[in-house]
Structures are given as structure tokens and as C-alpha cells.
Amino acid sequence: MGNTESNTRQPNYKIYRIIRVDEEEEYTRCYLDDYVPYRNGNRKHIDFKNDKVSEFLDFGTMLSGMGSRIPILAGGWYIKVSIDYTRECNSYDNFSKRSVSNVMVSEGGGTSLLAAAGD
């Protein structure tokens, strides 16, 4: 009998609560409730590049009823972040907004991904 375990490694994700958001021209900085591990140390923030073209096209997709892949980045919302990916990057790198997703956190601590608009 052979080994039935998969050789593919599951990514490590962590759920963060967004405390505050600062909008700059080139990037959006989300301040989080816990530390994000980066190659150059741990920080309580993550930066996302502002890509107006992609956001405009994504807005059009949402209006057509196909849903949006851009998460809501606002205080009080939760995001799911791949800490395997952040460990390969520096804290000053700007991530794609599509690299994270919103999640709902229940009072009991359970989580679920939010469905995209139109799903």
C-alpha cells in the first residue's frame, strides 16, 4: 500500500482585524491587530498598492453581476493574509489588494469567507 498523503503543502493563513486605514496616493496602509511576519521583521501593518485601472475594471465586473475580487479595506473588517507570502517580502513592499480576502468572524471565533457581490 502506498502513502495516500498529498505532497502539496497547504499555505499558512492568518486572520487580522483592520484597526485603521491610511490612504496615500501610491498605496493604502492597513494597521492591524497583530504582527505580520516579514523578511525584515514583524510589523502591525500591511501596505497595498493603489492600482486605479484594476480597481476600475473590478468595479465594472461587480456592476455586471459577476462579483468583486477587491476586498473591503476599512476599520473593523477582517482580512485573511498568507503569512508564507509575507515572509518572502519586506514590510515596505506594496501587495496587491487581490492577495487578501475579507472574512467574517463570529463571536465564537469561527470564520468564513465573504462571498463576492453578485455570488
N, C-alpha and C positions, 0 to 999 in steps of 0.2 A: 504494500500500500504506500502511496506517495503522500507527500506533505500537501495538505489542502489549503494551507495559509497562503495568502497573496503576498507577493514580494513588493507590492506597491505600498509606499509609506503614506499614511494619512497626514495631511497638513495640520499643524497646531494653530488653532484659532483662540483668540481671547475676546471677550465682550467688554467693551468700555462704555461708560456713560460720558457723554459730552457735557462738560461743565459750562464752557463759554466758547464763543467763536469770534475770531478777529478776521475781517475781510480786508485783504490788501489787493493791490492791482494784479500782481502776478500769482498770488497764492491765497489760500484760506487756511488759517491755523485753528485747529480744534484743540482746546485744552481739555484733558481727560481726567477721570477719577483715579487712575492708576498709571504706573510707569509702562512705557512701551520700550521693549529692548531693541536697541540699535547697535550697529557695529562699533560706534564710538561712545557707547554708554546708554544709560536709561534716561528717558525724558517723559514728562507728563503732557506731551503734545504730539500731534501728527499734522503735517502740512500737506495740502492738496493743491495741485496746480489748477489754476483757473484757465480752462480751455473753452472760450466762448463759442467757438464753432461747434464743438462736440455737444455742449450743453444746449445750443440752439437746435441742432439736429435731434437730440434726445427729446426735447420739448415737443418737436413736431411728431415724433414717434408716439409720444404719450397722447397727444391730441387725436391721433388716428386710431386710438384704442388698443395699441399694441403694448402699452406699459412703458415705464421708465426704468432705466438701469442706474440713474444717478441717485444716490441716497440723499436723504434729508440730513443736512449737517447743521444742527441747531441745538442750543442748550436743552438738556433734559432728554434728548434722544440717545439711543444706544446704537453702537456700530460693532460689527464683527470684523476683526483685523487678523490677518495671517502673521503671526509673530515669527514664523520661519522666514517670511519675506522681509519683514522689517529688520531682522538680524543681519541680513545681507546688505542693508542700506545704512546710510548715515542719517542722523537726526535732521540735518539741513536739506535732505533730498525732498523734493515735492512728488507726492504719489498721485496716481490717477484716482479720481473720485470713484471710478468703477471698480477699484481694487478692494472696496469695502462694501458692506451691505447693512441696512438697518435691521435690527431685531427688536422684538417685543420681549420685555422681561416682566414676568408675573411676580406678584408679591411673594409667592412660594419659591422664587428663584429659577423657575423654568423659563426657557427661551424658545422663540420660534421666529423664523424669518418672516419679514413683512412681504406680502405679495405686492408685486408691481401694480401700478394703477392700470386698470383695464383687464387684469387677470381674473 
